[in-house]
Each structure stands twice: as C-alpha cells, then as structure tokens.
Amino acid sequence: MPESAIALELFLRWWNETHARSFRIAEQSASGAVAVENSDRLAIEVRPLLGATEQHEWNEAREQLENRIAAAVSVPLALWVPAGAELPAGEPATSEFIGHVRKATITLGPHERSCVPLPVTLFMRKNSDSGGVVSVSGGLNPHWARFTERVRGTYDLDSTRLHRLPESQEHLEALIDTIVERASSLETGRIAEIETCDAWTVQRLGEGAGISIVGVPTSETHDMGLTVRRNLRRIFGEAAPELREAEVELKALVLLGYYARMDEEGASIAMRGFSPSLYSGLDFVCLVADGLVKPLIQTPT
C-alpha cells in the first residue's frame, strides 16, 4: 500500500471521527482522492514532506522487508520508521526484527497503534571528575538537562542508536535514573553500556491494505528543518491551486511527515512566516506522522 494511501486512510478516519461525518472514497488517484457523503464532496491531496530524491536501493530493501513481514504477520500493518533510522539488514538482524514486529502486533485491534521495542545500546564515557555535565549526541539530546543536573563529573553520552523513545514518561524517567546511577559508579576514562529500546511505531490498517513501511533513507533526513520548509513552500505552490480549482464543497491538503514523534514535528514552525495566500481556499491542512493526524489549519465546518 503506498504511503500516500496510508496518509489518506488516516486523514479520512480522523476527519469522520472528529466531525461526526461518514465520508467514503469515491475517486482515487496516485496523489489524492475525492470522498463523498450524500451530496457533499471532499477533495484531498497528499504530499510527502521528504523523499524527493530517487533511492532505488533503499526502496528495494524496503520492499523485500515488507514481503518478509507479510509472510510472518497475518494482519495489514503500517510500520513508521523514525527519521534517521536504518532498515535492518543481514542476518540474524532481519529475522530478529521481524520477530519483534510480530510480537508487537499480536494483540493489535483494528486501527490501533503500538510500538515495536528494538534493543539498542547507549555508550557513556566519563572524561573527568570535575564539573557536572553530560554532552549528548543522538535521540536523548533533547533531554540532556534532566540528567546533567544530577551527575558529578564530565561525560559524553552516545545515544545515536536511539531514534524514537516510547511514549511512556515512565520509560524516560527510568532511563534517566539508570544513566545517573551508572554515572555515579563510572571511573574516569571508562565507558559504560546502557541497554534500552528504540520504539518503531506499528499500526494496524484497514483490511486489504497489506504491509507498508513508511520512511525515507537517512540521507533524506539531514538538515530536515530547512528541507521541509523549502519543500512545503513548493507543495503549497503546486497542490493548493489544483485544490482551489476542484468543484467540491471541501478541500484538504494532507502532508506526510517522517518525524520521530508528532510532538517533535517541524511543519508548524516551517509554516510560520508563510503568506496565508499560499493556502487560502483550503479548508484543512493536516500533518500525518507516526500514525497520527494533526490539523495545522482548519476552518469551522
């Protein structure tokens, strides 16, 4: 199932549940659809915020992994790869990964989402006994202040293998406590290994959807803020005029993002400073990322 179709499915379900409507797809194209409810028509265009570069090798690897997951899992799924993460390659890594996916999906009901906890290792090196700071690279960088205040000495923490934390605050608190505890017993010049998990979101789709991996190669995620802003301006320039010309009652632009978590999305910030004329005439501009939908612009209905 193409990524655009997944974004379309999630948006339409969100729209119907949020606004107590019952729109269904009447016409579908490669980049969007027209949904209908009685005499009302809703035109939808879907555009990815990244992924303009052709990546044949990555796409082939994704397709092979999708096929292997499909052989092991009996329900349709979307697997949301966090930005910067690599697809598993080789053995036993690939088989272990598929095993984690299968275990995470056994109890998923229709349209439910959960996480695939993939074991990863963090590395912390103590540089000196003086000071009280932890320099962090990788997924824990946004939280560095929460454990820097609790350590004695100077440390480097490599969390580059961590791309998406589980949504549970309890997990983050426990991980921070572990880092602080290991720091207290670490000698200068030594390295401590800290085990945790990288949480890849998995979501059950509607029947007949198959297995789909939603993501982009790591090369696409460098300087993501600048790239998203540039692409978003281009998307508005291309999609908004098409939607304005559509002879329908409602018009929606759906943006497909590749953020680790919705609360870390940068599309909202990218839109600041844009002239409202870029998206005038649109009833909705929504972001789909990590299996969730977030309205960026919506008019009263």
VEXDREN-2710 file (C-alpha; in Angstrom, 1 decimal):
% VEXDREN-2710
k/r/px/py/pz
1/MET/0.0/0.0/0.0
2/PRO/1.6/3.3/-1.0
3/GLU/2.4/5.8/1.7
4/SER/0.0/8.4/0.2
5/ALA/-2.8/5.8/0.6
6/ILE/-1.9/5.3/4.2
7/ALA/-2.0/9.0/4.9
8/LEU/-5.3/9.3/3.1
9/GLU/-6.8/6.5/5.2
10/LEU/-5.7/8.0/8.4
11/PHE/-6.8/11.5/7.5
12/LEU/-10.3/10.4/6.4
13/ARG/-10.8/8.3/9.5
14/TRP/-9.7/11.3/11.6
15/TRP/-12.0/13.6/9.7
16/ASN/-15.0/11.4/10.1
17/GLU/-14.4/10.7/13.8
18/THR/-13.6/14.3/14.7
19/HIS/-16.5/15.9/12.7
20/ALA/-19.1/13.1/13.1
21/ARG/-19.2/12.6/9.3
22/SER/-19.3/9.5/7.1
23/PHE/-17.3/10.3/4.0
24/ARG/-16.0/7.5/1.9
25/ILE/-13.6/7.4/-1.1
26/ALA/-15.4/7.7/-4.4
27/GLU/-12.4/8.5/-6.7
28/GLN/-8.7/7.9/-6.0
29/SER/-5.5/8.9/-7.8
30/ALA/-1.8/8.5/-7.2
31/SER/-1.7/11.7/-5.1
32/GLY/-5.2/12.0/-3.6
33/ALA/-8.9/11.3/-3.7
34/VAL/-12.4/12.7/-3.7
35/ALA/-14.5/11.5/-0.8
36/VAL/-18.3/11.8/-0.7
37/GLU/-21.1/12.0/1.8
38/ASN/-24.5/12.3/0.3
39/SER/-24.2/15.4/-1.9
40/ASP/-21.0/16.8/-0.2
41/ARG/-17.7/16.2/-1.9
42/LEU/-14.2/16.5/-0.2
43/ALA/-11.1/16.8/-2.4
44/ILE/-7.9/15.6/-0.8
45/GLU/-4.3/15.9/-2.0
46/VAL/-1.5/14.1/-0.2
47/ARG/2.1/15.3/-0.4
48/PRO/5.3/13.9/1.4
49/LEU/7.5/16.5/3.1
50/LEU/10.6/14.5/2.2
51/GLY/11.7/11.9/-0.3
52/ALA/12.1/13.8/-3.5
53/THR/15.4/12.1/-4.3
54/GLU/15.3/8.7/-6.1
55/GLN/16.6/6.0/-3.8
56/HIS/16.3/2.7/-5.7
57/GLU/18.4/0.6/-3.4
58/TRP/16.5/1.7/-0.3
59/ASN/13.2/1.2/-1.9
60/GLU/14.2/-2.3/-3.0
61/ALA/15.3/-3.1/0.6
62/ARG/12.0/-1.8/1.9
63/GLU/10.0/-3.9/-0.5
64/GLN/12.0/-7.0/0.5
65/LEU/11.4/-6.4/4.2
66/GLU/7.7/-5.7/3.6
67/ASN/7.4/-9.1/1.9
68/ARG/9.2/-10.9/4.7
69/ILE/7.0/-9.2/7.3
70/ALA/3.9/-10.1/5.3
71/ALA/4.9/-13.8/5.4
72/ALA/5.1/-13.7/9.2
73/VAL/2.2/-11.4/10.1
74/SER/-1.4/-12.0/9.0
75/VAL/-2.9/-8.5/9.5
76/PRO/-2.4/-5.3/7.4
77/LEU/0.2/-3.0/9.0
78/ALA/2.0/0.3/8.7
79/LEU/5.4/0.4/10.2
80/TRP/6.6/4.0/10.8
81/VAL/10.4/4.3/10.7
82/PRO/11.7/7.1/12.8
83/ALA/13.8/9.7/11.0
84/GLY/17.5/8.7/10.7
85/ALA/16.9/5.0/11.5
86/GLU/18.3/2.4/9.1
87/LEU/16.3/-0.6/8.0
88/PRO/17.6/-3.9/9.3
89/ALA/20.0/-5.7/7.0
90/GLY/21.5/-9.2/7.0
91/GLU/21.0/-12.0/9.5
92/PRO/20.2/-12.5/12.3
93/ALA/19.2/-8.8/12.5
94/THR/16.4/-9.0/9.9
95/SER/14.8/-12.2/11.4
96/GLU/15.1/-10.7/14.9
97/PHE/13.5/-7.5/13.7
98/ILE/10.6/-9.4/12.1
99/GLY/10.1/-11.4/15.4
100/HIS/9.8/-8.1/17.3
101/VAL/7.3/-6.8/14.8
102/ARG/5.2/-10.0/15.0
103/LYS/5.2/-10.0/18.8
104/ALA/4.1/-6.3/18.9
105/THR/1.2/-6.9/16.5
106/ILE/-0.4/-10.0/18.1
107/THR/-2.8/-8.0/20.3
108/LEU/-3.4/-5.0/18.0
109/GLY/-7.1/-4.4/17.2
110/PRO/-8.4/-2.6/14.1
111/HIS/-6.7/0.8/13.6
112/GLU/-4.8/0.5/16.9
113/ARG/-1.1/1.6/17.1
114/SER/1.6/0.5/19.4
115/CYS/5.4/0.3/19.3
116/VAL/8.0/-2.3/18.3
117/PRO/10.7/-2.2/21.0
118/LEU/14.0/-2.8/19.4
119/PRO/17.0/-3.3/21.7
120/VAL/19.7/-0.7/21.4
121/THR/22.8/0.2/23.4
122/LEU/23.9/3.7/24.6
123/PHE/27.5/4.4/25.4
124/MET/28.6/6.8/28.2
125/ARG/32.2/7.8/28.7
126/LYS/33.5/9.7/31.8
127/ASN/36.1/12.3/30.8
128/SER/36.9/13.8/34.2
129/ASP/35.8/14.0/37.8
130/SER/35.4/17.8/37.7
131/GLY/32.3/19.7/36.6
132/GLY/28.8/18.3/36.2
133/VAL/27.7/18.0/32.6
134/VAL/26.7/15.3/30.1
135/SER/27.3/16.1/26.4
136/VAL/24.7/14.1/24.5
137/SER/24.5/13.1/20.8
138/GLY/21.5/11.3/19.3
139/GLY/18.0/10.7/20.5
140/LEU/18.4/11.7/24.1
141/ASN/19.8/15.1/23.2
142/PRO/16.5/17.0/23.9
143/HIS/16.6/15.6/27.5
144/TRP/20.2/16.3/28.4
145/ALA/19.4/18.9/31.1
146/ARG/17.4/16.4/33.1
147/PHE/20.4/14.2/33.9
148/THR/23.2/16.8/33.6
149/GLU/21.9/18.4/36.9
150/ARG/22.2/15.1/38.7
151/VAL/25.8/13.9/37.9
152/ARG/29.2/14.8/39.1
153/GLY/32.0/14.8/36.5
154/THR/32.1/15.4/32.8
155/TYR/30.6/12.8/30.4
156/ASP/29.9/12.0/26.8
157/LEU/26.7/10.1/26.1
158/ASP/26.3/8.5/22.6
159/SER/22.6/7.8/22.0
160/THR/22.8/7.9/18.2
161/ARG/21.3/4.4/18.0
162/LEU/18.1/5.8/19.7
163/HIS/15.7/7.4/17.3
164/ARG/12.3/7.3/19.0
165/LEU/11.6/6.9/22.7
166/PRO/8.5/5.0/23.8
167/GLU/5.6/7.4/24.5
168/SER/5.6/6.4/28.2
169/GLN/7.0/9.1/30.5
170/GLU/7.8/6.3/33.0
171/HIS/10.2/4.8/30.5
172/LEU/12.1/8.0/30.1
173/GLU/12.2/8.6/33.8
174/ALA/13.6/5.1/34.4
175/LEU/16.2/5.6/31.6
176/ILE/17.4/8.9/33.1
177/ASP/17.6/7.2/36.6
178/THR/19.7/4.4/35.0
179/ILE/22.1/6.9/33.3
180/VAL/22.6/8.8/36.6
181/GLU/23.2/5.6/38.6
182/ARG/25.7/4.3/36.1
183/ALA/27.5/7.7/36.0
184/SER/27.9/7.7/39.8
185/SER/30.0/4.5/39.7
186/LEU/31.9/5.1/36.4
187/GLU/35.7/5.7/36.6
188/THR/37.4/8.4/34.6
189/GLY/38.3/7.1/31.1
190/ARG/35.9/4.2/31.3
191/ILE/32.8/3.5/29.1
192/ALA/29.5/2.2/30.4
193/GLU/27.0/0.5/28.2
194/ILE/23.3/1.2/28.9
195/GLU/20.6/-1.0/27.4
196/THR/17.3/0.5/26.3
197/CYS/15.0/0.3/23.3
198/ASP/14.3/2.2/20.1
199/ALA/10.5/2.4/19.6
200/TRP/9.3/2.0/16.0
201/THR/5.5/2.7/15.7
202/VAL/3.4/-0.1/14.2
203/GLN/-0.3/0.5/13.3
204/ARG/-3.0/-1.8/12.1
205/LEU/-4.6/-0.7/8.8
206/GLY/-7.9/-1.4/7.2
207/GLU/-8.5/-4.8/5.6
208/GLY/-6.7/-5.4/2.3
209/ALA/-4.0/-2.8/2.9
210/GLY/-1.1/-5.3/3.2
211/ILE/2.3/-4.4/4.9
212/SER/3.7/-0.9/4.4
213/ILE/6.9/0.6/5.7
214/VAL/6.7/4.4/6.0
215/GLY/10.0/6.1/6.0
216/VAL/12.9/7.7/4.0
217/PRO/16.6/6.9/3.8
218/THR/18.8/8.5/6.4
219/SER/20.3/10.8/3.7
220/GLU/16.9/12.5/3.3
221/THR/16.8/13.5/7.0
222/HIS/19.9/15.7/7.1
223/ASP/19.0/19.3/7.7
224/MET/15.4/18.3/7.8
225/GLY/14.1/21.6/9.1
226/LEU/15.5/23.5/6.1
227/THR/14.4/20.8/3.6
228/VAL/10.9/20.7/5.0
229/ARG/10.5/24.5/4.8
230/ARG/11.7/24.5/1.2
231/ASN/9.5/21.5/0.2
232/LEU/6.5/22.9/2.0
233/ARG/6.6/26.1/0.0
234/ARG/6.8/24.1/-3.2
235/ILE/3.9/21.9/-2.1
236/PHE/1.7/24.8/-1.5
237/GLY/2.6/26.3/-4.8
238/GLU/1.7/23.0/-6.6
239/ALA/-1.2/21.5/-4.7
240/ALA/-3.1/24.5/-3.5
241/PRO/-4.0/25.8/-7.0
242/GLU/-5.2/22.3/-8.0
243/LEU/-7.4/22.1/-4.9
244/ARG/-8.9/25.6/-5.4
245/GLU/-10.0/24.6/-8.9
246/ALA/-11.8/21.5/-7.7
247/GLU/-15.6/21.8/-7.9
248/VAL/-16.2/20.4/-4.4
249/GLU/-17.6/21.7/-1.1
250/LEU/-14.4/20.9/1.0
251/LYS/-10.7/20.9/0.2
252/ALA/-7.9/19.3/2.2
253/LEU/-4.1/19.2/1.8
254/VAL/-2.5/16.3/3.7
255/LEU/1.2/16.4/4.5
256/LEU/3.1/13.2/5.1
257/GLY/5.9/13.7/7.7
258/TYR/8.7/11.5/8.9
259/TYR/9.2/12.8/12.4
260/ALA/10.1/10.6/15.3
261/ARG/7.1/11.8/17.2
262/MET/4.2/14.2/16.5
263/ASP/5.2/16.5/19.3
264/GLU/8.6/16.9/17.6
265/GLU/7.1/17.9/14.2
266/GLY/8.6/20.9/12.4
267/ALA/5.9/21.6/9.8
268/SER/4.1/24.0/12.1
269/ILE/7.2/26.1/12.6
270/ALA/8.0/25.9/8.9
271/MET/4.6/27.5/8.1
272/ARG/5.3/30.5/10.3
273/GLY/6.1/33.4/8.1
274/PHE/4.4/32.0/5.0
275/SER/1.8/34.3/3.5
276/PRO/-1.7/33.0/4.1
277/SER/-2.3/33.4/0.4
278/LEU/-0.3/30.2/-0.1
279/TYR/-3.0/28.1/1.5
280/SER/-6.1/30.4/1.1
281/GLY/-9.2/28.5/-0.1
282/LEU/-8.2/25.3/1.7
283/ASP/-10.4/24.1/4.5
284/PHE/-7.8/21.8/6.0
285/VAL/-4.0/21.4/6.1
286/CYS/-3.2/18.4/8.1
287/LEU/0.0/16.6/9.0
288/VAL/0.2/12.8/9.2
289/ALA/3.2/11.4/11.1
290/ASP/4.0/8.5/13.4
291/GLY/0.5/7.1/12.8
292/LEU/-1.3/10.2/14.0
293/VAL/-3.1/13.2/12.4
294/LYS/-2.6/16.8/13.4
295/PRO/-4.5/19.7/11.9
296/LEU/-2.3/22.6/11.1
297/ILE/-5.0/24.7/9.6
298/GLN/-8.8/24.1/9.7
299/THR/-11.8/26.2/9.1
300/PRO/-15.0/25.8/11.1
301/THR/-17.5/23.4/9.5
END
